[in-house]
Amino acid sequence: MPGVTVETVNLPGGGTRDVLIYHDDNGPAQLLGGADVQVAGRNALEDLTQADESGGALAFSQAVVGVEVENTGASDVVFTINSTAFTITAGTVRTIYQATAFTTITVTTTGTYRATGLVS
């Protein structure tokens, strides 16, 4: 289904940047902003939901380099990955990539969501 998502990507010199990505049924995703950012295709590892939380954390079965979060609830959800907090606004989808692979996400608010681990 075509649409635009906000994705957090790592910059080559360090730091992160939120960029807009246009997804089309007829071809690869297109970067809508940020010439200094490269977005590569990723494979999905597994889907986790709030039902998979244990002690305020989600744990993937192996290390991932990113996560796509669909917040299906009515309130924002905050995820902490590699010591950085990310807010996923209610009713949106956000993809977050990290330079350092991770297996655990700390969930600091409650809500209804789906988190898909992405591997290279």
N, C-alpha and C positions, 0 to 999 in steps of 0.2 A: 504494500500500500504506500503510495507516495506521501511524503511529508518531510518536515524539517525537525531536526533534533538539535539540542545543545550538547556538545561533547567537550569534555575537559581533556586536553592533550598536553604532553610535556614538550617544552621548547628545547631546541638543540643546545642552547647555552645555559639551561637551567630554568626553573620556574614552570608555571603552568599557564594555560590560556583557554578560556571558553571560546569555542568556535561554533558556527552554524553549519550543519551538514544537511544537504538535500538528498533524500533517498527517493529513487525512482524505480518503478517496476521494470523499466526498459534498459537498465545499465547500472554501472557502479555508482556509489555515492559520490557526490560532488561537494567539495569544500567551498563554502560561500564567503569565507573571510579568513585572512591570516596567511600571507604568502610564506611565512617562516615556519609553517606547520605542515607536516606530512601525516596523512591518515592512511594506515595500511589495513587491509582486510584481516579479520580475526575469526577464529573458529570458536563456537560456543562449547563450553565444557559441560555445564549443568545449570539447571534452574533451581534456585532456592527461594523460599517465601518466608514470611513472618513465622509460619508454623515450624520452620527449621531452626529458629533462633534458640540458642542455649546460653543462659547467663548473659544476655544482651549482646551476643555475638553470632555471626554466621560463619561457618567454616566450610570451605570448598575441599573436595577430596584430593586436589593437587594444586600447585601454585598456578595463579592466573596473572595476566598482565593488565587486565581491565575488567570492568563490570558494567553491564547495561542494566539500569534500574528503571522499572516502570512503577511509579507510585499510583496505585489505584485507589488510594484512600482519600479522605476529605481534608487531611492535614499534612503539613510538610514532614518529611522524614530526614533525619541527619545520620549520615554514615561517616565513620572515621576510618580512613585507609592510610597506612604508613604515616600515622600521626597528623594527617590533614583531614579536616572536617569538610564534608560536602553536603549541602542542603538540596534535597530533591523535592521540588515544589509539588503540591497535590495535583494529581491529574496529568503529570508530565512523564516523559521518558528522558533519561540522561545517561550518557555513556562516559565513563571515567577511565582513562588510561594512566598507568603509572610506570616510571622507569624501573622501579624495583618490584619484582613479582611478589605476590602476597597470597596467603591462604585464608586469612581471617579478616572480617569486617566487623567493627564495633558499631552497634546500632544504638544511638543515644536518645532516640525518641521512638515511640510506638506508632504503628500504622499498618496499612495493608499495602504490600508491594511484592514484586517479583524481581529477583536479582539473578542475572545470567552471567556466570563467569566466562571470561574470554581468554583464550590462549592463542599464541602466535602460530 
